[in-house]
């Protein structure tokens, strides 16, 4: 009887201590209601049944309702099970490979928070076909934040950020894309980056589908948004000096038009194409700028060399601003001489040759005085301005000769007897 009373006393003492203090297994200083030092195994019930499978239920102290279960889903997967309607196994871990493809399975969105704020800074969620990555500012009403991929970790700046691959498992650049990339304005498709075999396509389109409408405008270095007007575009150069700078050393650099009619620019010439063939060329060779109707210099139409212009031939005549190889015609030609116009013939001190001197000179030289002979003109050509001056000199001399003859005639009339 005393033993029974002692046992009941000790049992009552144990129960009292258990409800008022912590219980330790493997430790004599438990810090929690149940403090276990070492491993603990839960091995009961039926797998795949949250009513009897291995795990722990967490109860809402306010109403005594089981809210969340942490335990085994089946023989190899464990996770969290929510008791709410339509929730189920929201988070599942796969503990073995080769059986299920998913190591980590989440049913529903995943939110990310920074610090103790009540607002999440980002989320990952999916629907039946797509997965979404969403960055959000700390205040849910403040709009979207930045989504940063492969950013250098500020906690360890020495670690350089890696590369991101889309559709490729070995990205070589910061962003490597295998396939096309589309651009949208809201729900409207406006353009894409793509490929055509080994070619890169940049296309601007309007509408909601890729082939819906014809291309729209493609703007490069457009300034209305930022207010800048000094931007430039360089092709094959990282230091453009003009609004559009195309760098190259050979071959076609620029072409505008179609297969039959176009303008083509190369490193040293501009070609105008008509009916599928080159019709007119502008070519730079050394210091010469040549306009021609073929790619060879032998068919040059116009050549500019410094301050000299050549038409129809390559080498300009020395000392002349304009050289023409062939005939020239114009409706009007003005020659303005820098020397004296031959009005000096009418001055009193002008030495006009007598008739005998003029006759003698012509008989000896077969040309007029102060006029070049034919053999010289064949070699040097005729200087129009100078020749006009010489011809005017002869005309004025001829006028003086006529006046002399007229005076002699008047004197002869005076000597004739008058008719009665």
C-alpha positions in Angstrom: 0.0 0.0 0.0 2.8 2.4 0.8 4.5 1.5 -2.4 1.3 2.3 -4.4 1.0 5.6 -2.6 4.7 6.4 -3.3 4.2 5.5 -7.0 1.1 7.7 -7.3 2.9 10.6 -5.6 5.9 10.3 -8.0 3.6 10.0 -11.0 1.6 13.1 -9.9 4.9 14.9 -9.4 6.1 13.9 -12.9 2.9 15.0 -14.5 3.0 18.3 -12.7 6.6 19.0 -13.6 5.8 18.0 -17.3 3.0 20.6 -17.6 4.9 23.3 -15.9 8.4 22.9 -17.3 10.1 21.8 -20.6 10.8 18.2 -21.5 14.3 17.2 -22.7 15.3 14.0 -24.5 19.0 13.5 -24.5 19.5 16.7 -22.6 19.0 17.8 -19.0 18.6 21.5 -19.9 15.7 21.7 -22.3 15.0 25.2 -23.7 11.7 24.3 -25.3 8.6 22.4 -24.4 10.2 19.4 -26.2 14.0 19.6 -26.7 15.6 16.6 -28.5 19.4 16.2 -28.7 20.0 13.9 -31.6 17.8 12.3 -34.3 14.1 11.8 -34.1 12.2 9.5 -36.4 8.4 9.6 -37.1 7.3 6.3 -38.6 3.6 5.7 -38.5 0.6 5.6 -40.7 0.0 5.1 -44.4 2.1 6.9 -47.1 0.4 9.5 -49.2 -2.4 10.1 -46.8 -2.2 13.2 -44.7 -4.5 11.7 -42.2 -2.1 8.9 -41.3 1.3 9.4 -43.1 4.5 10.3 -41.3 4.7 14.0 -40.3 3.6 16.8 -38.0 0.4 18.8 -38.1 0.5 22.4 -37.0 -2.7 23.6 -35.4 -4.3 27.0 -35.1 -4.4 27.7 -31.4 -7.3 30.0 -31.8 -9.8 27.4 -33.1 -7.9 24.1 -32.8 -8.1 23.5 -36.6 -5.2 21.8 -38.4 -3.7 24.4 -40.8 -0.4 22.9 -42.2 1.1 19.4 -42.4 4.9 18.8 -42.7 5.7 15.2 -43.6 5.9 12.5 -46.2 3.7 12.7 -49.4 4.8 9.2 -50.5 7.7 6.9 -50.1 10.4 9.3 -51.4 8.9 12.8 -51.4 8.1 15.1 -48.5 6.8 18.5 -48.2 4.2 20.9 -46.9 0.5 20.3 -47.1 -2.1 23.1 -46.7 -5.5 22.2 -45.4 -7.3 25.0 -47.2 -9.7 24.3 -50.1 -7.7 23.8 -53.4 -4.3 24.1 -51.7 -3.0 20.6 -51.1 0.7 19.8 -51.4 2.1 23.3 -52.1 5.8 22.4 -51.6 7.3 19.0 -52.3 10.9 17.8 -52.1 12.1 14.8 -54.1 14.7 12.9 -52.1 15.8 10.4 -54.9 17.0 10.9 -58.5 15.8 8.9 -61.4 12.3 8.4 -60.1 10.6 11.8 -60.4 12.0 14.5 -62.7 11.3 17.3 -60.3 13.6 17.9 -57.3 11.5 20.8 -56.1 7.8 21.3 -56.8 5.9 24.4 -55.8 2.1 24.7 -56.4 1.4 28.5 -56.6 3.4 31.7 -56.7 6.6 32.3 -54.7 7.1 35.8 -53.2 10.4 37.4 -52.2 10.7 39.9 -49.4 13.5 42.2 -48.3 13.9 42.7 -44.6 10.9 43.0 -42.3 8.6 44.9 -44.8 5.1 43.6 -45.4 5.4 44.2 -49.1 7.2 41.7 -51.3 10.0 42.8 -53.7 9.3 40.2 -56.4 7.6 37.0 -57.3 7.7 33.9 -59.5 4.4 32.4 -60.6 3.0 30.3 -63.5 -0.2 29.6 -65.3 -1.1 26.6 -67.4 1.4 27.5 -70.1 3.7 30.3 -69.0 6.1 31.2 -66.1 6.4 34.8 -64.9 9.2 36.7 -63.1 8.0 39.8 -61.6 9.9 42.6 -59.8 8.0 44.9 -57.5 8.9 47.9 -55.5 8.7 47.7 -51.7 5.4 49.6 -51.7 2.8 47.6 -53.6 1.3 50.8 -55.0 4.6 52.3 -56.3 4.7 50.3 -59.5 7.3 47.9 -60.9 10.9 47.7 -59.7 14.0 46.4 -61.6 14.5 42.7 -62.5 18.3 42.2 -62.3 19.9 39.0 -63.5 23.5 37.9 -62.8 24.2 41.1 -60.8 27.5 41.3 -59.0 26.8 40.4 -55.3 27.4 43.5 -53.2 28.3 41.2 -50.3 31.3 39.9 -52.3 32.2 42.3 -55.2 35.1 40.2 -56.2 32.7 37.6 -57.7 32.2 38.7 -61.3 28.6 38.2 -62.6 28.2 35.3 -65.1 26.3 35.1 -68.4 22.7 34.4 -69.1 21.6 32.0 -71.9 18.1 31.7 -73.3 17.7 28.5 -75.4 21.5 27.9 -75.1 23.3 26.1 -72.3 26.8 27.7 -72.9 26.2 31.5 -73.1 29.4 33.3 -74.2 28.0 36.8 -73.7 26.1 38.6 -70.9 22.9 37.7 -72.7 22.9 34.9 -75.3 19.7 34.1 -77.2 19.1 31.1 -79.4 16.0 32.2 -81.5 14.1 35.3 -82.1 13.2 38.1 -79.7 10.0 40.1 -80.1 9.3 43.7 -78.9 5.8 44.8 -77.7 4.1 48.1 -76.8 1.5 46.9 -74.5 -0.2 44.0 -76.3 0.8 45.3 -79.8 3.7 43.7 -81.5 6.1 46.3 -82.9 9.2 44.5 -84.0 11.6 41.7 -83.5 15.3 40.6 -83.6 15.7 37.4 -85.5 17.8 35.5 -88.0 17.7 34.3 -91.5 20.2 31.6 -91.6 23.5 33.3 -90.9 22.0 36.8 -91.2 20.7 39.0 -88.4 17.2 40.5 -88.9 16.0 43.7 -87.2 12.5 44.5 -88.3 10.0 47.1 -87.1 6.3 46.1 -87.6 2.9 47.2 -86.4 0.0 45.1 -85.5 -0.5 42.1 -83.2 1.1 39.3 -85.3 4.5 38.8 -86.9 3.1 38.9 -90.5 0.1 41.1 -89.8 1.1 44.4 -91.5 4.0 46.0 -93.4 7.1 47.3 -91.6 6.9 50.5 -89.7 9.7 53.0 -88.9 13.0 51.8 -87.4 14.5 54.6 -85.4 18.2 54.8 -84.3 19.5 57.4 -81.9 16.1 59.1 -81.7 16.4 62.2 -79.6 12.9 63.3 -78.6 12.8 61.2 -75.3 16.1 62.3 -73.8 16.5 65.6 -75.6 19.9 64.7 -77.0 20.8 65.7 -80.6 24.5 64.6 -80.7 24.0 60.8 -81.0 25.6 59.0 -84.0 25.3 55.6 -85.6 28.4 53.6 -86.5 28.6 50.5 -88.7 31.9 48.6 -88.4 33.3 51.5 -86.3 33.1 52.3 -82.6 33.9 56.0 -83.2 31.4 57.4 -85.7 32.1 61.0 -86.8 28.8 61.6 -88.5 25.1 60.8 -87.9 25.7 57.6 -90.0 29.3 56.4 -90.3 29.9 53.2 -92.4 33.5 52.0 -92.2 35.0 49.7 -94.8 38.0 49.2 -97.0 36.6 47.4 -100.0 33.4 46.2 -101.6 29.9 47.6 -101.5 29.3 49.7 -98.3 25.8 51.2 -99.0 23.0 50.5 -101.4 19.6 52.2 -101.8 17.0 51.0 -104.3 16.2 47.6 -105.8 17.7 45.1 -108.1 17.2 47.2 -111.2 17.4 50.8 -110.1 19.7 51.8 -107.2 22.5 53.9 -105.9 25.5 52.0 -104.7 28.4 53.4 -102.6 31.8 51.7 -102.1 35.0 52.9 -100.5 36.1 55.0 -103.5 33.1 55.3 -105.9 29.4 55.9 -106.2 27.5 54.0 -108.8 24.1 54.8 -110.3 22.4 51.6 -111.5 19.7 51.4 -114.1 18.1 48.4 -115.7 20.2 46.2 -113.5 23.6 47.6 -114.7 25.9 50.5 -113.8 25.1 53.6 -115.9 27.0 56.3 -114.2 30.0 56.4 -111.9 31.6 58.9 -109.5 35.0 57.7 -108.6 37.9 59.0 -106.5 41.4 58.1 -107.6 44.1 59.9 -105.8 43.4 63.6 -106.1 41.0 63.1 -109.0 37.2 62.9 -108.8 36.0 61.4 -112.0 32.4 61.2 -113.4 32.0 58.6 -116.1 29.6 56.2 -117.7 31.6 53.1 -116.9 33.9 51.9 -114.1 37.0 52.6 -116.2 38.9 55.9 -116.4 39.1 55.8 -120.2 35.4 56.8 -120.4 35.7 59.8 -118.1 33.1 62.5 -118.6 34.2 65.0 -116.1 37.3 65.0 -113.9 38.0 67.4 -111.0 41.6 67.8 -110.0 42.1 70.5 -107.4 41.1 73.8 -109.2 41.2 72.2 -112.7 38.3 70.6 -114.5 38.7 68.2 -117.4 35.9 67.1 -119.8 36.4 64.1 -122.0 40.1 63.4 -121.1 42.2 62.4 -118.1 45.2 64.8 -118.0 44.3 68.6 -117.8 46.2 71.0 -119.9 48.9 72.8 -117.9 48.0 76.3 -116.9 44.3 76.0 -117.8 41.3 75.8 -115.4 39.1 73.9 -118.0 40.2 71.3 -120.5 37.8 69.8 -123.0 38.7 66.9 -125.2 36.3 67.3 -128.1 33.8 69.8 -129.4 31.8 72.2 -127.2 28.7 74.1 -128.0 26.8 76.7 -126.0 24.1 79.4 -126.6 26.3 82.1 -125.1 29.9 82.4 -124.1 31.4 85.4 -122.2 35.1 86.0 -122.1 36.3 88.7 -119.7 39.9 89.6 -120.4 42.2 90.9 -117.7 44.4 92.7 -120.3 43.8 95.9 -122.3 41.1 95.8 -125.0 42.6 97.1 -128.3 41.1 100.6 -128.1 44.8 101.7 -128.1 44.6 101.5 -132.0 42.7 104.7 -132.1 45.2 106.7 -130.1 47.3 109.3 -131.9 50.6 107.7 -131.0 49.6 104.3 -132.4 52.0 103.2 -135.1 49.7 102.0 -137.9 51.7 100.3 -140.7 51.5 101.9 -144.1 50.0 100.1 -147.1 53.4 99.3 -148.4 54.6 98.0 -145.0 51.4 95.9 -144.7 51.8 94.6 -148.2 55.4 93.7 -147.7 54.7 91.8 -144.4 51.9 89.8 -145.9 54.0 88.8 -148.9 56.8 87.7 -146.6 54.9 85.9 -143.8 51.6 84.9 -145.3 49.6 86.2 -142.3 48.6 89.5 -140.8 50.9 91.3 -138.3 50.5 90.3 -134.7 48.4 87.2 -135.7 49.9 83.8 -135.0 50.6 81.7 -138.1 48.7 78.5 -138.8 51.6 76.2 -137.8 51.7 77.7 -134.3 47.9 77.4 -133.9 48.0 73.8 -134.8 50.4 73.1 -132.0 49.1 75.5 -129.2 45.5 75.9 -130.2 43.5 79.2 -130.1 43.1 81.2 -127.0 39.6 82.6 -127.6 40.0 85.7 -125.5 43.4 86.6 -126.8 42.4 85.9 -130.4 39.3 88.0 -130.0 41.5 90.8 -128.8 43.8 90.4 -131.8 40.9 90.2 -134.2 39.5 93.4 -132.8 42.9 95.0 -133.2 42.8 94.1 -136.9 39.2 95.3 -137.3 40.1 98.7 -135.7 43.3 98.9 -137.9 41.1 98.0 -140.9 38.7 100.8 -139.9 41.6 103.3 -139.9 42.7 102.1 -143.4 39.1 102.6 -144.6 39.1 106.1 -143.2 42.4 106.8 -144.9 41.0 105.6 -148.2 37.9 107.6 -147.7 39.9 110.8 -147.1 42.0 110.2 -150.3 38.8 109.8 -152.2 37.5 113.1 -150.9 40.7 114.8 -152.0 40.5 113.2 -155.4 36.9 114.5 -155.8 38.1 118.0 -155.1 40.6 117.8 -158.0 38.1 116.6 -160.5 36.5 119.4 -162.7 33.0 120.2 -161.8 30.2 119.7 -164.2 28.6 122.9 -165.6 
